[in-house]
Amino acid sequence: MFSSSPKLGTALGGLAAYMHTFDPASRVSLFGASYRYTSTHSQIFSAFARTSSGADHHRIVVLTALGHIENDYEDYLGTGQPLMTNDDLKAFAARYLFRAKGDWFIGAQGNAANYQVLGATPEDDLVLETLGVRGFTSAALGAVVMHDSRDNEDMPTAGWFLNINNLAYREALGGAESFDAYRVDLRTFWKHGSGHVLTVRQYNWLTSDAPSAAQATVILRGYKQGQYLSRYMSSLEVEERVSFNARWGATLFAGGAGLYGEAPTPLERSIYPTIGAGLQFVIKPKERMNVNLEYAQGIEDNRGVYLKLGYAW
């Protein structure tokens, strides 16, 4: 795994996973772990499981993460002021889905995190305090409604995907704050030509009474999550996935995200565009698993290079 951006620096790491099929009618299940170390001396370890069983009537996703993240922002929250933060992270998340009828699923999800944000210097602490950004312990439960007619989760060529979910963060569950988050994620896939796929994603993230550090952020390649924050975020991406042969392919993509609602600090702009391209190599043709190297260019020196397992979405 490899990534590079002006915000996080250069990150190197690895991922190992075991694939298993529980029954012929279920999708491929993955069990794995990853580790990354960055040039800003950040370390992130995660372990995950993604299962499909009972003729794909039961889907479970579990993720746990531990990390020490040192961010170096050139322009924090659009204030024009540089900022260095040290973030200690412990997180756990889980989701269960049951196939209710056809391609529709219903389920529940939850997460818990001990998220602490500290400035690297007293001056940085003062900036965080001024902006109202602070660490917090969170715990949440929520519901999920999902439609998934994709022919494959990792390399889809047809179908559409819709995920509507909420997370209710509550002090009664052990969190330090009570607030709500809602997400709507729509993706469509059309196969054309000699194995090419045109894809479109429309994503929405809405928050209510969320503290600054938990508000919606730009979810696009080329941008550091948490760099720009507001109460609401909506994005649209269009991507062409070109197939050269059974093993090699490429991506061309463009999109934009809009931040709206009251922001922790006034933003100079509300629209954040991105454009980029990538190269893919299929490492498991039968299971349709690929390795993806992409470059994305945003605005205001926002850019990124990513090497990872699978497509961005």
Disulfide bonds with the S-S distance in Angstrom:
none
